[in-house]
Amino acid sequence: MYDLYHYIGGDISTSPTGDLRPVSDTERGTQRVLRRLMTNPGDYLFHPEYGAGLGKKVGESVNLNEWKALILGQMFLEDSVATTPAPKVTLTLIDMGVSCSIQYTDAVSGTPATLSFDVTR
């Protein structure tokens, strides 16, 4: 299955010929997981429950266990994430935010995937 190549916060990418660039396989899953985690609930008009809203949590006091449960719950809602083995979420407090590292298995290809990002001001 293909989606448009797009990382949240960036522009939609084009191919070398100028067409819209497609994304598939593990890269598609990585983009979908990151989009789900960073999207605020209520931002998608027709899917008000979609998203974890991690970016909105910046500036709040951080409860790492709460964040981990939120991330895992959202990961299990994404069709590109295999439920077995369960994703492994590692969170680390950093200056002005949280560093997230997620290891999971891509449900389509069965290959391991890693996603690392910082949630900061």
ChimeraX attribute file (.defattr): number of C-alpha atoms within 10 A of each C-alpha:
attribute: neighborCount
match mode: 1-to-1
recipient: residues
	/A:1	8
	/A:2	10
	/A:3	15
	/A:4	15
	/A:5	18
	/A:6	18
	/A:7	15
	/A:8	14
	/A:9	8
	/A:10	7
	/A:11	9
	/A:12	13
	/A:13	16
	/A:14	14
	/A:15	10
	/A:16	8
	/A:17	7
	/A:18	8
	/A:19	9
	/A:20	14
	/A:21	16
	/A:22	16
	/A:23	17
	/A:24	15
	/A:25	17
	/A:26	21
	/A:27	13
	/A:28	20
	/A:29	22
	/A:30	20
	/A:31	19
	/A:32	20
	/A:33	23
	/A:34	18
	/A:35	19
	/A:36	22
	/A:37	21
	/A:38	18
	/A:39	18
	/A:40	19
	/A:41	18
	/A:42	13
	/A:43	13
	/A:44	12
	/A:45	9
	/A:46	8
	/A:47	10
	/A:48	11
	/A:49	12
	/A:50	19
	/A:51	23
	/A:52	23
	/A:53	19
	/A:54	19
	/A:55	16
	/A:56	15
	/A:57	17
	/A:58	15
	/A:59	11
	/A:60	8
	/A:61	8
	/A:62	13
	/A:63	9
	/A:64	14
	/A:65	10
	/A:66	10
	/A:67	18
	/A:68	17
	/A:69	12
	/A:70	16
	/A:71	23
	/A:72	18
	/A:73	12
	/A:74	16
	/A:75	24
	/A:76	15
	/A:77	14
	/A:78	15
	/A:79	14
	/A:80	22
	/A:81	25
	/A:82	20
	/A:83	16
	/A:84	9
	/A:85	11
	/A:86	14
	/A:87	21
	/A:88	14
	/A:89	18
	/A:90	13
	/A:91	16
	/A:92	12
	/A:93	14
	/A:94	11
	/A:95	9
	/A:96	12
	/A:97	19
	/A:98	20
	/A:99	16
	/A:100	18
	/A:101	15
	/A:102	19
	/A:103	16
	/A:104	23
	/A:105	22
	/A:106	23
	/A:107	18
	/A:108	15
	/A:109	11
	/A:110	14
	/A:111	12
	/A:112	15
	/A:113	16
	/A:114	15
	/A:115	14
	/A:116	13
	/A:117	11
	/A:118	16
	/A:119	17
	/A:120	16
	/A:121	12
